[in-house]
Amino acid sequence: MDGKAMYASSEEQDDEIFQVQPRPEMRIRFGAQDEEAGRQTSTLPRMARTITNSSQLSATSSRRRRVSIDPATALPITYRTVSFAIEESKEIQRAEADRAKKDAAAELGDLEWHTLSTDDVIGRLETSVTEGLSKEQVEVKTKEFGKNMPSKPPSDLLSRVFGYLFGGFGSVLLIGGILVTITYEPLGEPNPAQANLALAIVLYAVFVIQALFNAWQDWSSSRTMASISGMLPDDCFVLRNGNRVELAAVDLVPGDILYIKSGNKLPADVRFIEISSDAKFDRSILTGESQPIPGSIENTDLNYLETHNIGMQGTHCISGSAIGVTVSTGDKTVFGKIAKLTNTPKTGMTTLQREILRFIIIICSIMVFFNIVVIICWAAWLRHSHPDWITIAGLIVDIVTVAVAFIPEGLPIALTASLTITANIMKRNQVLCKSLKTVETLGAVSVICSDKTGTLTKNKMFVTECSIAEKTMTPEQAVEFQNSNGNTTNCVAQLRSLAGLCNAGEFDAATLNLPLAERKIAGDATDQAVLRLSETFGEVRQLHMLWRKTFELAFNSKNKFMIRTLTLSNPEGLELAVSPQELAEWKKEDLLLTIKGAPDILVERCTKYVGEDGHVYPLNADMRNSIEVIKNKWSSQGKRVILFARKVLTGHQKQHNPENNTFEAEIMRQAGSDLILVGLVGIVDPPRDDIPEVVKVLRRAGIRIFMVTGDFKLTAQAIAIECGIITSSTDMIHDVSKLDRNGLETPKSISSGVISEKNADPKHGDARSITLSGPELISLNDNQWDQLCQYEEIVFARTTPEQKLRIVKEFQKRKNIVGMTGDGVNDAPSLKAADIGIALGSGSDIAIEAADMVLLDSFGAVVEAVKYGRVVFDNLKKTLIYLLPAGTFCEFLPIITNVILGLPQILSSFLMIMICCLTDCAGATVLAYEKPEADVLLRKPRDVKKDRLVDWKLLFHAYVFLGMQEAIASFAMAYWYCQRRGVTFSILWLGYGRYPPHLSDEHVQSVLAVASSIYFVNLVIMQWFNLMATRTRRLSIFQQPPAFNKATQNLWLFPAILFALVVIFIFLYIPGLTSAINSSPIPVEYFFFPLCFGMWILFTDEVRKFYVRKWPEGWLARMAW
């Protein structure tokens, strides 16, 4: 059977293969999570973490982002990604899952990649484990198998067009148009009103315009999200033509040798050919099983989905490393087959969508209520008492007008525009939003828990000090000590050997000729720093030639250490790596166990130490105290302290085979005691330059920022002080002893999550700060968590992934909106559980997959993200404040007065529609472009339970403060004109269409047409000033000018005003049109009166804002929207 035949399908396959078991709660269990896993600081692969002897096949990086964009959503700023479940599994529709299960199982029935030997797999795919594929082979395979990407789904054009037409308020407009058409004919016979026909045409036109806008917005949003997804890394490392190369994952073909490391997402289906002992993979996306499975190079199950020697596209490597040969790509992968047969489930409604739906339900309920009132009044009273006042056709027009008037047609447009604009602004600031939830949640974040390494710090580490016994030296002094003529000891050489041998880093061959500081290194930042230290004393490459690696256990955040065992290849290496005593006793079959990690973990396992003379001595209490002093001193200076130790395993080459399952357990047992402490190194990872200022800004914004790290407690505390996360003096920092288990004592000055002016003073440190370690968190009860969660400044040190997850959950339980930042594999569970997970673009695939937002540049970009997250909510409130006064209140009053008080409808239905669908809609849209107010980062975070999009404060401001002013002014101007033309208010009051004999119907209708136009003009012009007033919630227009200040200006306001003016002249001054819609030109003075009224609105709002700023706790401030 040839390689192509491997893709053949079978008629029969057990349906159990694709049975997905829903689980109420899912959580990844990490067996070996590196705190820095996935932090790629160069474009080079890492060294192998493997139990085999091959040095050529070293595991490197594989990176993949799978993005599925569905632009056919009502709010299309979404970033859909197929991600693993950590806390809860995604429900798959049963019918689709069953169909996918049967069809895909049939296709996979004859796959036997997992049952073949490694040599057979390599042979069938015509590849090489040492050379990979050639350029010619890649070209042939690309033509045969295509790109490594899923096929485009079937076109859903009809459903999308349906959404364009009837999404938002399209259905209301269409139904309204149909009803008004009926009032023209046949209900309007024998003298149909031309105004009703014009109104119907306008409703149809607005219906079409809204559909076209929805289509354009969909296209624009799709482009935005496509550009955002394109900014995320999408590459992997493979072996081609004998060289490790980096390429886009879509260019993978069957036969490519792929390098995988912890944190990577597999870009294709692979058969493992080399794997580290600690390699584990999360398959929950495919199987629903949350427990990670170990990788293997041997077949473990006849079921293709169950065997451990196959890595499947879309799954994650959560620990260890591996090398695999690509066997399936694109639609031929297991993931591709299922994705091709099922549709992505629709995501649930977000908080913002629910808020808008709640508002629409309220408005529609009011609209329905008043329509029912109008219908009842007409049916029970007017139809009998005043049969000629409102006809059936007039009633239908009134009902449609009330419906259109109450519904803010500009809101969906403003909402979508606001989200698109915000997403683009964030993208320019190197912040990539992956979902609508991201944008809306940012404005409410009250707590940010941040990882330290690579997030708050530069992740560019270097060794500043090293210690052997009680002697501390800089690297330069260590070189001098080793080279000094009088020094015959090899103690420095022993430390240097361990630094080079027990290291997963690897120099880039292309940069070996550059100065040491400029060379590129593949590996995490700690390994890079230690490798550079070793290279300072001589070439590490030569050192590696003297020893051969037999086993490696990668650093993980639980064990806090790395192990590597080696056998001697050249006797010269022995003299450099061990003491004279060990050199004399070394046997050929011995193994050298090297270990590096956290001193507080490893020092208890050490019973001996290397002295300054290179000899080994018992580790007595005095020396332990000296080591503790050195460790604490360096840690308090913010240095990461690494301990190096070793142990000679006598005769272990014969006793144990590294490929035996018991070998790892034996190595772990041996590493648990009788180690020889060789030395310590102190590593500096300086904070990012902008972090102190970022912390200050976030704190002023009412956001508490905490450090959550796996580092030693003193190191974490020192870095936190340097970053400004802790501002208290060292003696004022609390520890776990200050948390009362019974909850009877609450430390003084603890805030309740809101930072007071008193507590914001760094000098006020009585219970402001606390530092705890992970083990201390385990014993905390609810009372202690209640106290802990009130501190303003917290450092959590030595935390595991489970503890990070618990920290997030505990703060959420206490009504905090939690943001979590991180970039490593161990951050993924907490990133997923947080209200908003924030990953770094340089982080691991699994962290980016779990996060809601990605920072491509640095943590400092989170300030812009928070700012614009708040702006989105602010601008939507401003949109509603702008739309409601004229668009609902001032349009509804003429209808009610017409029905109840017998007054003529002083604003025609046609002109009402023009305000809702044209003039106000333009203004609402440009409010989406409003810049952040100067005080946006000086406010407390929004309380999502209390600060609703629409509340009584907003409605009071819109209807009473603004709406009453606009309505009174507009009614006054309209009826004043009628008074001047002889149609007095007393004649119209309770007139129900009956006028004195001296007033002809033609004269009254002519006067009312002008009065209606005056009402229309008055509302439109006063809305210009409402637009200017609602631009800010607290600040004066002079503090936030709309022009001549780049930080605050919104130049789109003026085209919107000009557009409204054009609408006025079109519908009031075109002769043929005015007669059709019963409008009329108005006297010129009625253009100036509303300017004065508008200035009054602006003035009164300025006074209101002044009092709110002056007395922020006053009654007026409590009423402010």
N, C-alpha and C positions, 0 to 999 in steps of 0.2 A: 504493500500500500504506500503511495507517495504522500508527500506532505499535504497536498491539496485535499487528499481523500480524508484527512483528519477532520475536516469540517462536515463530513456526511452526517445525515440525520437518520434516526431509527424510527420504525413504525411503533415500537412498543417501548415504554419507559415507565418506571414506577412513578405514579403521581406524587408520591411522598417527597420527591426531590425538591419540588418547589413549594412545599407546604410552609406558609409563613405563619408563625404562631404569634399573635398579638400578646404583648406583655404590658401590664399596667405600669411597670417602672423598670427602667433599664439604666444600668450604670456601668461604665467601663471600669474594669479592674486592671490596674497597671502592675505589671510584673517588673518592669525595668524602665522607668520613665526618667529620662535625663532632663534636669531642670533647663538645660540649654539645648535640648534636642531640637533639631530643625533650625537652629539659628545659623544660617549660612552666612559666613562673613567673607567668603570669596566665591569665585565661580568654580572652584576645584572640588573634586570628590573627596570624601573622607577615606581613611584607611579601613581595611576590612575588620569587622568584628566577627570572627569565625573560628570554628573549631578545626578547620582543615589546615593543611600545610601550604596551600597555594598562596604565594605572595603576589602573584600577578592579578588574581581576581579579587581585588579589594572592593568593598562595598562603597558606593558613592551615593550621590543624591538623585532622587527622582522627584519631580515636582509636577503637579497636575491640578488644574482648576477646571471643573466641569460646570459650565454655566448654561442654564436653560432659561431663556427670556420669553415670557409670555406677554406680548404687548396688548393682548385683547382683554385687558382688565379695565374695570371702571376707573381705577386709579392706577395708572400704569407704571408708576415709579417703583418697580419691584425688581428684585434680583433673586431669581429662583435657583436654588442649588440642591442637588441630591446629597444629603448629608446623613451621617450616622446618627443614630439615636443614643443619647446618653442617659437622659432622665426619663424619657417616655418615647415609645415607638409610634411611628406614623401609621394611621389606619389606612388600609388600601381597600378600595371598593371590592366587595366579594366577587362580583361577576367578572370584573377585569382581571383580578388576581387568578381566579380559576382558569380563565381562558389563557392567560399568560403562562400559567403553570403547565397546562397540558401541551400547548404549542411549543414552548421552549424546551420542555422535557423531551419531546419527540426529536427536536433538533439536536439535543445534547446526548441522546441515547448511545451513539456509537463513538463518542469521543474517548480516546484512550491515551491521551498525553500523560495522564497520571499513572498509567499502568506500565508504560514503557520505561526502559532503562535510560539513564542520562545519555549514553552514547547513541541509542536509537533516536532519541529526540533530536540531538544535535545533527545526526545524519539525515533524518527526514527533512529537517528545515535547512539543510545545506549551509550550516554556519560553523563557527569555530569558537571554542571557549577562550582561545588565546588571541585570535585576530578579529573575531566578530564577522560582520558582513562587509563585503567589498562595495565600492561605489556602484559597480555594474549590477551586483546582486540587488542592491537597494532599488535601483531604477526599475528592474524587472518586477520585483515584488510590489512596488508601489503601483505599477500598472495592473498587476494581477489582483491585489487585495484592496487597493485604494487607500485613502487617507484614514488615519486612526481617529475617526469621528463618527458620531451617530448620523444616520440618514435624516434628512429633514422630514418632520412629521407631515401628514397629509394636510393640504390647505384647508383652513377653517374660515374661508372668506365669507361664506354666507352668515355664519354666526357672528363674525366680526362686524359685518355690515349691519346686521340686526342690532348689535350693541351700539354702533355709531348712531343709528336712527332713534332707538328707543331708550338708550342709556340716559342717565340723568333725568331731566324733566321733558325729554322728547315726546314721550307718550301723552303727557298732559297737553302739550302744545298741539299735537296732532288731533287728539279728541276734541280739544277746544275749537280747532279750525273746522272740523266736521260739523260740530254743533252750530257754530256761527253760520256756516254755509247753509244749513237747514233753515235758519231763521231768515236767510235771504230768499231762498226758494226751497220748499213751497210755503213755509209759514208766513213769509212776507208778502204773499200775493194779496191784493192785486197791485199794491204799490210797494215793492221791496225797497228797503233802505239801502242806498248805495254805500253808506258808512259800514253796514254789516258785511257787505261783500269785500270792502277794502280791509276790514278787520280780519276776515277769514284769510285773505291773500297774505296779509302780514304774518299771521300765525303760521301759515304754511311756509312762508319764506324764512321765518326765524327757525322753524323746525329743520329746514334744509341746511341753513347756515350752521346751526348747532351740530348737525351730523357731520358737516364738512370740517368744522373745528375739531370735533372729536377724532376724526380720522387724521387730521394734521397733527394733533397733539399726541396721538398714538404713535405716529411715525417719528415725531420728534423725541418722544420718550424712549422709544426703542433704540434710536441712535444714541441717546445719552447713555443708556444702560449697556449697550454694546461697546461703547468707548470705554466705560468703566470696567467692564469685564476684561477688555483687552489690555488694561493697565496691570492686571494681576499677573504674576509670573506663571508661565505655562511651559515648563521645560523639564527635561530629564537628562540623565547621564547614561550613555550607552558606549559599547565598545564597537568601533568601526575601523577597519583597516589597521588594526593593532593599536589604536589610540583611543583613549577615553575622550569622548566629545560630548558637548552639551547641545541638545537640539530640542525643538518644539515637540511636545508629546504627540501632536497630530501627524508627525513624520515617522513615527514608529512603524515598523513592518514586522511580520512574523520572522523569527530568526535573530532579531536584535538581542544582544546580551545587555540586560538592564541591571543597573546598580540601584539598590534600595537601602534606605537607612531609616532609623526611627523617626516617626513623624510624617513620612511620605505617604501620599495617596497613590496607589498603583494605577498607572495610566493604561494598562492593558492586562490581559490574562497572561500569566507567566508560569513556567515550570521551574521550580527552584533547583539550582544545580550546586549552590553553596549557601550555607546558612549558619548564622551564629547560634550558639546554644540558648541564648536568651531572646531569640526572635519570636515575637507574638503578633498576631494579626486580628483586627476587629472586622468581623463579617456581618455585623448586625444589620447593615443596609440591605443585605441579600437574604439572610436567614432569619432575622429577627432575634437571634441569640446574642445576648449582651456579653457573654463570657468570651474573652479573647482566646484564640487557639494558638498553640505553638506551631511554628513552621517546621518542615522536615524536607529532606531530600529523597525520602523513601515514601512509597505509596502506603497510605494507612487505611484506605477505604475504597471499595469498588465504585461507590457513588462519587461522581466527578465533583459535586458540590461539597462533599463531606471530607474528602481527602485533604491532608495537610501539606502535600507537596505542590499544590497549585495555589497561586496568588491571583485573585480575581480583581478585575478593573473596578475602581470605585471603593475598594476596601482600603484599610489603613494599616500600615506597619506602626504599631504603638511602642515597640521596643526592639532592640537588636538591629541586625542588618542582614542583608541577603543579596545574592546574585541569582538572576533568573534569565531564562531564555524566553522571549516573547513567542507565545503560541497562537494567540488570537487577538485581533484588533477590530475596532469599529463595531459594526453590528454583529460580528461573529463572536464577540465576548459574551459571557453570561449576562453581564449587566446590559449590554447592548441589545440582546435578544428580548429581555424583559422590558426594557425601556421602549423598544419598538412596538411591543404588543399592548402596552398599557399607557394610559394618559396620566400625567402628573396630577395628583389630587390638588384641588384648589385650596389655597391657604385660607384660614379663617379670617374673620374681620379683625382689623386692628383697633386699638383704642380710639384713634382719631376717626376712623370710619364709623365706629359706634357712636361717637360724640355727634358726628354730622347726621347720622341716621336718627339719633334722638332728637336733634333740633328739627329735622324735617318732619318727624312724626308729630312733634308739638305744633309746628306751624300748620301742617295739613289738618290736624285735629281741630285747630281753631278755625281754619278755613271751612272745613266740613260743617262745624257747628253753626257758623254764621250763614252759610248757604242754606242750612236747614231752617234757620230763623227766617231768612228772606223768603224761602218757599212757603213756610207756614203763614207768615204775614200776608203773603200774596193770596194763598189759597183760602185762608179763613177770614180775611178782612178786605184787602184791596180789590180782589176779584169781584166782590159783591158791592162794597161801598163806593169804589172808584174804578169801575170797569174799564174806563178809557185811559187810565193813568199808566199802567204797565201791562202790555200784552204778553201773550205766551212767548212771542219772539223776543220781546224786551226782557222777560224773566230769564230766558236762556242766556242772553247776552250778559245780563248782570251776573249770573252764576259763573259763566266762563271768566268774566272780568275779575270777580272775587278770587277765583282759583289762580289765575295768572298773576294777580296782584300780590297774593299772599306768598306764593312760591318764589324764592329768590333765584331766578334763572341764572344769574351771574355767579352763583356759588360754586357749581361744579367746575366751571372754567377757571375761576380764581384759585380753587383748591389745586387742580392739576397743574396750573401754571406755577403756583407757589412751590409745589414739591419738585417740579422739574428745575426751576431756577435754583432752588436750594441744593439739589443734587449736583448741578453744574458748578455752583460756587464751591461746594465742598470738594469736588473733583479738582478744581484749580488749586485748592489748598492741600492737595495730596491726601484727601480723606475720601475713601470709597464707601458709599452707603450700599449695603446689600439688600435692604428691604425698606418698605414704607415704615415699618415699626421702628427702624433705626432713627429716622428723622423725627418722629413724634415723641420718642422716648427721651431723646437727648435733653430736651428742655426741662424734663422733670427729674433728672438724675440728682440724687442728694448725697450719694456716697460713691467714691471711686476707689476700688482696691487694685493696686498696681503691683505687678511683678517688678523686681529690681533690675536684674541683669538684662541688659539690652533694651530695656524700656526706660527706666530712669537713668541708667548709666550708658556709656558709649559702647559697651561690649568690646572694647579694645584694651585688653589686659596686657600688663607687662610686670615682670618680677622686679621688685625693688629691693628685697632683702632675702637672704637665705640664712639658715641656722644649722650648725652641726654641733651637737652637744650644747654647750653653753656659749659657743662662739657665734655671734651674728655678724654678717658681712653683706655688703652690696655685691651684686654680680661682678663688678669690676675688682673689688677687693678679693673676692673668691678666686678670680683668675690669677691675681698677684700671689695669693697664698699658695695656690697650686704650683706656680712657676718659680716660687722663691727658691734660691739655691740651698738654703738651709732646711727646706721642707722636704722630707722624704716620704711623708704620709700620702695615702691615696684617698683620704676621706672625701675630698671634694670630687674626685673622680667617681667615687661610689654614688654620691648624690647625683652627679651629672649623668651617670649611666642609667639610673632609675628614671630620671626625668626624660631621657630619650627613649628608653625601652617601654616603660609603662605609659604609653602615650598613643592616642588614636589620631593625632594630627599627622599631616604629611606635607612636605614642601612641594611647591610647584616647580617642576623641572625647568620650565621656561624662565623662571626668575631666580634661579640659583646663583647666577653671576652678579645679581644686584646686592647692595648692602643688606645686612641682616634685617634691619628695620623695615626695608621696602619689599622684602620677599613675600609672596602670597603663600598662605597656608590653608589647606583644607582641614576643617575641624572646628570644634567649638573654641570659644575665646580662651578658656582655661588651658586647654591643650596647646593652643598657639603660644601662650605666654611661657609655658613650661618648655615647649620645644625650642623656642628662641633661647631660653636660658641654657639648655643643653648644647645648642649649636654654638654658643659663646665660647665653649671650651674645646670645640673641635667638631668635625663633621659627623652629624647624626647618621648620615648614610653609611659611613664606615662602621659605626657602632652596630647598625642593623645587620651588616654582613657578618658580624661575629656571633650573632645569636639568631635562633629561629623560633618564631612564635608557634606555640602548640594549642593555646587556649586563651580566650579573652571573655571577660564579663564586663560589659560596658557600665559606666557610671550611671546610677539611677538615684532618684530623689528619695527612695526609701533607705537603701543601704548607705548612700553617701560615699561610695568608694568605687574604684575601678580595679580589676584584677587582670593580670596577664601572666601566663606561665611560658617559659622559654627553655629551649635546650641549647647547649653550646655547639656552635658550628666551628669556632676557631679558638684555640686555647688563649689567644691574646685577649679575648673579651673577658675572661675570668678574672684576670688580674685587675682590670678596671672596675669590676662590678662588685667584688666581694672583699672581705677582710683577709689578712694573711692566714688566720686560723681556718677560715672556710676554704681558702685556696688549697691549703695543705690536705684537707679532708675530702675534697671534691672527687666524686666518682663519675665515670662516663655516663652511667644511667641516671644520674641525678637531674632534677628539674629545678629551675630558679623561679620561685613565685614572687612576683613584684606586685605591690599594691600602693595606691595613692588615694587620698580622700580626706575627709574631715577629721581633724585631730581629736575632737571630743568623742568621735566614734572609734577611732583606731588606736588611740594611745593606751586604752585599757587592754588591748590585745597584745601589746608589746611587753616583752620581759627583758629585752636587752637593747642596747643602743650602740651606735658607732661613735667613738671618741674622736677628739681632734687629731689623734695619731693614727687613725684608721683602724684601730683594733676594736673589738667588741667587748662591752662590759655589761654587767647586770644593771638593769634599770631600777635604781633605788629610789626612795622617797624624795631625796634631795633633788635628784635629776628630774623626777616627775614634776616637782614644784617649779624648777627652773623652766621646764618646757611650758608649763601652764602660764607662767609669768610672761614668757615671750609670746605665746599665743594670744593672751588677753591684751597685751600691749599693742600688738599689730592689729588685732580685731578692733580695738577701740579707736584706731587710726583709720578705720574703714577698709582695711586690707582683708582680702580673702586668704585664709591660711590653709595650706595644703601640707599634709604629712606624707612622707615617703617611707615605706618599710619593705622588708623582703624576708624571705625564708627559703632555705634550701630543703627541697623535698627529696630525701635520700631514697634512691632506688625506684622512684615512681615511674620512670619510663617503662620498666618491665612490669610493674604491678598494675598499672592502669593505662588503658588506651583512651586518648582524648575523645574518640568518637563513641565511647561507651557511655550509656545513659547515667551510670553511677559516677562518672569522672567529675562532673560539675559539683555534685553533692560532696564528694571527697575534697575537692579544692576549697569549697566554702568552709568545710570543717577545719581544714588545715589553716585557712586564713583567719580562723577565729581565736587563735592563741599562739604564743611563742614566736611572735614576730620580732624582727630586729629593726628598731627605729633608726633610719639613716639620717633624716634631717627634715627641716621645715622650710617652706618658701612662703613669702608674703607677696601677694599679687594685688596690684592696684587696678581698679576699674573705675575711672573718674566719672562723676555724674555728667550728663549732657549739659552743655553750657546754659541752655534756656530753662532747665528744670526748676531752679529756685523761683524764677519769675512766674512760670506756669503755675506752680503750687500757690503762689500768692494770689494770682488772678482767680483761680478756682475757689480758693478760700473766701475771697471777697464776694464771689458769686453764691456763697452759702453752701458750697460743696465740700464735704470732708474727704480728704484723700489719705488713704492708708497704704502702707507698704506690706506686701505679702510675699515672702521670699523663702527659699530653702537655705539661705545662708545662716552662718552662726549669729547668735543673738547680738553680741557686741559689734560685729561687723555691720549687721543690718542697722543697728541703732546709730552707728557713726555715719553711715551713708545717709540715713534719714535726716540726721541733723544737718549734714552738708547740703542736702536737697531742699531743706526748709520744711520737710514733713513734720519734724519735731522741732519746736521752737523753745521748749523749756530747757532750763539748765539740767545737767546730768543728775544732780542730786534731787531734782523735783520730778523725775520720771518714775511713775509707779510701776509696780510689778504685780504678779498674780496675787500676792499676799494682801493687796489692798481691796480685793474683791470679796465682800462678805458673803459667805455661803447662805446665810439666812436672809439676806437682803434687808437687814435692819439698819445698816449704815450705808449712806450714799455719799461718796466723796464730794467735798465742797467744789463748787464752781463747775461741775460737769454740765455741759450743755445738753439739751435734749435733741440735738441734731441740728439746731439753728445756732449759728455762731454769733454771739453777742459782741458788742463793742468791747466789753470788759475782757472777755475771753480772747478776743482777737489781739490783745496786747501781749507780745512775747514775754513781757516781764511778769505777767500774771500767770504763774505756772502751777498753782495749787491743784492739782487733779486734772490738768489739761492733757497730759500725755501718759501713755502706758506702753510697755514693751512686754510681749509674751512669746514663748516658744511653742512649737507644735505640740509636744508632749503635755504641756500645761493646759492646752485647750481641751484635751480629752476628758479631764476631770471636772470641767466647769458645769455647774447646774444652771437652770433657767434664771435664777436670781442673779447669779454672777454674770450671765450673758446680758441680762437687762442693764446691769451697771456698766459692763464693758462697752456695750453699743452706744453709750452716751458720751464716751470720751471723744474729744475732737481730733486727737493725734494718736494713732495706734501703729505699732510695728509688730507684725506677726512674723516670727523667724522660725527656721527649721520646720517648715510646714510641708506636709505631703499633699498629693492631689485630693485625697478624701477630706483633709482638714481645710484646704482652700474651698472646697465645695461646701463644707459646713459653715464656714465664715460667711459665704454669700447667702446661704439659706437663713442663718440666724439674723442677719441684718434685714433681710426681706420680711421675716416674721414680725419684725418691729417697725413695719410700714416705711422702710427706706426703699427708694428706687436705686438699685445697685448697678454700677458699671464696673466691669472687670477687665483689666488689660493683661495681656500676656502673649507669649510667642512660642512656648515650648509644648511638648506633648503633655506634660503634667498640668498644663493650664487648661486643657480642652474641656474637662468636665465643668469647671467653674465658669468658663467662658459661655458654655451652653446654658448653664443654669441662671446666669445673671440676667437682669432685665435688659441689659445691652452689653454684649461681649465685644471687646475691642482688641483686635490682633494687629501685630506689626507685619508689614509686607515682607520682611525678611524672616518671618517666623516659619514654623513647620506647617505643612499642608493641613494637618489635622486641627491645628489651632485656628488657621484661617477659615477652615470649613465650619468650625463651631461658632465663630464670631459673627456678629451682626454688622461690624464695621471694620475696615482695614485702614490703618495709617501707613501710607507709603513712605513718608519722610521721617517724622519723629513724633514722640509723645506730645510735643508742643502743639501739634495740630489739633489736639483734642479741645483746646480752647476755642478755636474757630468752630469746631463741630458743636460744642455746647451752645455757643452764641447763635448759630443759625438754626439749631434745634429749637431754641426759644423763639427765634424770629418767625418760624413757620406758624407756631401757635398764635403769636401776637398778631401776625398779618391776617390770619383767618378771623380773629375776633374783630379786627379793624374792618375787614370786608363786611361782616355782618352788621356792625355798627353803621356802616355807610349805606347798606342796602335796605335796612328795615324802616327807617323813618319815612322816606318818600315812597319806596317800592311796596310797602304794605300799609302802614298806618295812614299816610296822607292820601292813598288811593282808595282805601276801604271806607273812610269817612264820607266821601261824596255819595257812595252807594247806600250806606245806612241812612244818611239824611234824606236821600231820595225816597227810600222805602218807608221809613218811619215818620218823617216830618213833612213829606210832601214837597220838599224842595227839588228843583231840577238837579239832575246829576251834573254838578258844576265842573267835573272833569270827565270828558268823554272817554268811553271804553277804549277807543283807538289810541288816544294819547296816553292812557294808562299803560297800554302794552308797549308804547314807544319808550316810556321811562324804564319799564322793567327789562326790556329786551335790548335796548340800544344805549341810551344815555347812561343809566346806572351800571349796566353790564361793562361798559368801557372803563368807568371809574373803578369798579370792583377788581377788574383784571390788573390794572396798573398798580393797585395796592400790593399786589404780590411782589412787586419790585422794590418795596420799601426797604431801606437799609436798616441795620440794627440801631436801636436807640442807644444813646450814650450810656444809659443806666442799665442796659440789658444784663450786664454781668455784675451788677451791684444788687440785684434782687435775690430773694430766696428762691430756691427751686419750686416749681409748680407742684402743688399737692394734687395728684391725679384723682383723689377721692372727693376733693372739695372744689378745686379750681376747674370748673367745667367750661367747655367751649361756650355754652350758652347758660347763663344763670340769671337770677332776678336783677342783678346789678346791670348786666348788659341790656336786658329788656327794658329796665327802668330808664337807662340812659338813652336808648334808641327811641322808645315810644313817648316818654314823658319829657325828658330834657330836650331832645332834638325834635322828635316828632310833633310835639305840641307847638313848638315855636314855628316850625315850617307850616303846619296845618293852619294855625291861627293867621299867620301872615298871608298865606295863599288864599284862604277863604275871604279875608278882609279885602285883599286887592280885587278879587273877582266880584264880590258883591258891591264894593265901592264903585267899580265901573258900571255895574247894573244900576246903581243909585243915580249916577251921573247921567245915565241914558233914560231915566224915567221909570225904570223897572225896579221899584223899591223893594227892600227886603220884606216889608210887611205884606206886599202883594204876593211874594213867593212863599212866605211862611204858611204851611198847611194848605197850600193852594192846590196841589195835586193836578196841576195842568189847567186850572180855571183862572182866567185873567180878566181884568175889567174890560168893558166894551171899548174904551178909548185906546186900548193896546191891541194892535193886530198880532196874530200869530207869527206873521213874517217878521215883524219888528222884534218880538220877544225872542224868536229863534236866532235872529241875527245878533242880538245883544248877548244871548247865552253862548253863541259860538265864539264870540270875542272873549267873553268871561272865562270860558273853558280854556282858551288859548293862553289867557293871562295866568290862570292857575297853573297851567303846564309850564310856562316860562318861569314863573316864580319858583316852582319846585326845582326845576333844572338848575337855575342859577344859584339858589340857596344850597343845593347839593355840592356845588363847586367849593363852597366854604366849609361844608361838612367834610368834604374830602380832605381839605387842608387841616381841619381840626382833628380828625380821627387818625391822622398820620402818627400821632404820638399818644401814649396813654398817660404819661406823667409830665413829660418835658414840654416846654414852651416851643412855639414855632420858631422863635428866635434862637433857641438852643439846637433845634433840629431843622434848619432851613431847607426848603425844597429845591433850592438852586444855589449856585456859587459856592458850594462846599462839597467836595468829592466824597467826603465821609458820610454825608447825610442826604445828598441830593437825590431826587427822583424825577428826572426830566420827562418821564413818560406821563406825568400828571398833566402837563400842558397840552400835548396832543389829545389827551382824553377830554379836556375842557373844550378844545377847539372842535373836536368831533361832536360834542353835545351841541355846540353853537350851530354847526352845520345842520344837524338834525332839526333844530328849531326852524331854521330858514327853509329847509326843504318842505316841512309839513305845515308851515304857516304862511309861506310866501309864494308857492307855486300855484297859480290860479286854478288850473284844472283839478289838482290834487286837493286843494282846500275845500272845494265844493263837494267833492266825493266823500271826504271824511268829516265834514262839518267843522272845520277849523277856520281860522281867519287871522289876518295880520292884526297886530295890536299897536296901540299908540306907543310912541317911543319912550315916554316916561316910565312905562311899565317894565322897561328893561333896567332902569336905574333904581327903582324902589327895592327890588330883590337884592341888589348889590348892598344896599344899606342894611337890609335884614340879615344878609349873609355875614356882613361885618359884625353885626350884633351877636350872631351865633359864635363867631370866632372869638369875639371879646369875652362873652360869658364863659366860654370853654377855657379861655386863657386864665380867667379869674378862678374858675374851679380848679384847674391844674396848679395854680399858684398856692391855693389853700391846701391842696393835697401834698405838695412838696413841703410847705411850711409846717404843717401839722400832720405828719404821716400817721399818727395814731388817732386823729380826730374823727368825728362822725362822718365828715364829708369824704375822708380817705377810705373809711370802711364801706362807703357806698360806691367808691370808684370802681369802674370796670377793669 
